Amino acid sequence: MQERRRQQRRKTYLGGRTVFHQSYCAIDCLVRNLSQTGARLVFVDGEWILPSVFDLVIPHKGDTRTARIVWRKQADVGVRFLDDVEARPSMEAARRIIAVEKQNAALARPIAELSEPAY
């Protein structure tokens, strides 16, 4: 079988979670190999119906990547990570940005109050 990957994948044994449908659906998986451009996922409970594009969360690495399914074979799925041009922002990233913006606004109010001159 001819190797078509651009980068060598490292063998891993990491817990992962596929997240889709605006984070309303999540399925646990095992990340069996990983590179900068893709991964092989194994679903312990068998075959699942996944959308072609979803977010892959790897808590151990603190990483969330948007992935596209490249191949499927029973409970195994090969994915390619989408680069910035193709990727839609992940729901997790959007939630983090909103939370940080709220924290910044909350911190800016007391700073503004302290910066006002006292009469």
N, C-alpha and C positions, 0 to 999 in steps of 0.2 A: 504494500500500500504506500502510495506516494505522500510524503509530508507536505501539506499546503500551508501550514502556519508560518507567519512572518517571524514570530519570536518563539523561542523554546519555552515550554511551560514547565513550571516546577510542580512536583507532586505535593499535594497538601491533604490535610484532613481537618478542614475547618467547617464549623457550622455556618450556614447561610440562610437567608430568607428571601424569597422572591416576593416582591410587593407590586401590586397593580390595581387597576380600577380606582384610581385616586386614593390609594392606600387603604381601601376598604377590604381588599383581599390580600392574604399573605399565606405562603406555603413554605414550610421549612425544607431545607435541602442540605446536602453535604457537598462542599466544594472540594473536588478530588484533584484537580490541577488548576494552575493559575498562571497567567502572564499579564503583561501590561495591556494586551489586546484582547484577551478572552479567557474562558474557563470551561471546565467540564463539571456539570452539576449532576448529582445523583439524588433522586427522590426516594427516600426510605420506604414510604408507604405505597410505592408503585408509580404507575403512570398518572400524570395530572394534565389537565387541559390548561395550558398557559397561553396568554396572548403572545404574539410574535415579538413585542417589545415590552420590557418590564424593568423595574429597578431591582438590582441585586444588592442586598445589605449583608456585609460581612462584619458582624459586631467585633470580633477579635481583632480585626485590623482597623476598626473605626471607619470603615469605607462603605460608600454607597455608589454604585455605578449603574448607568443605564445600559442594558444589554439587549441584543437582538439574537433570537434563536437562529442557528446556522444548520444544526442537524439534531435529530432525535432518534433514539434507539431504545425502546422499552422504557425503563426508568431513568435512562441517561439522557442528558441534553447538553449539546455544545453551544456555547454562546460567544458572540463577539461583542466587545464593549464598543459603544458608539463614541466617536470623537466629538469634540465641541461643535463641529459644523452640523453633524447629524443628530446629536442628542437633544432631546427636550429636557428642560430642567427637571430634576427629580423632585418628587413631592417632599421628600425629606429635606433636601437642600432649600426648597422654598419655605418650608416651615421654620427651618433654622434662621433663615434671613429675616423673616417676619418677627421671630422672637427677639433677635438681636436688635432690630430696629425699634421694637417696643422698649427694650431695656435701655437703649440709647436715649430715647425720648424721655423715659422716666428719670434717668440720671441728669439730663440736661435741665429739667425744671429746677431742682435744688441748686444747681450750679448758677443758673440765671438769677435765682433769688439771692444767693450769696454775693453775686457780682453787682447787684443794685446798690447804689450809694445810700448810706444811712443818713437821714436828716435829723 
